[in-house]
Amino acid sequence: MIEERRILKRVSVKIIANCVINRDISAPDEFLAFTKDISSQGAHLIVSKEIDAGQRLRVRLEMPDYFIPLLTYSEVVWRKKVDLLKDKNKIFLEIGIKFLNMDKIDNEKMENFFKDRLQPWTMKSPLENAKHALKDKPRLQS
């Protein structure tokens, strides 16, 4: 069984991500991606671009609660090819990115996004979550 190494909970949400790879300053490589899930420290993206682990990206996240996108500088920490279509000529990858640098205001927006979506008890262990869920359930009177 694969051990979960993430410290923070992730929210399963589809967000448009405008990404730029700065390989060449005169011709930046821009592409769209979509999140599968996101945390305050990183995201799981679906991309149709060949990207290697270790590459740095500039990512603008079109967060659902905000008019202005959040900007983060990120690094690809893992990648995996996936078959989303029957077309073998189209490449799709799932990538994991780690947020390296984010403006203070964007960081606060990200924190508020998670505060609204995560219950405080979801940050605990599965056993503690189950106890919490049972505690809040009304019991039948006999």
Helices and strands as residue ranges (DSSP letters): E 11-12, E 16-21, E 29-38, E 42-47, E 56-61, E 70-82, E 92-102, H 104-117, G 120-123, H 126-136
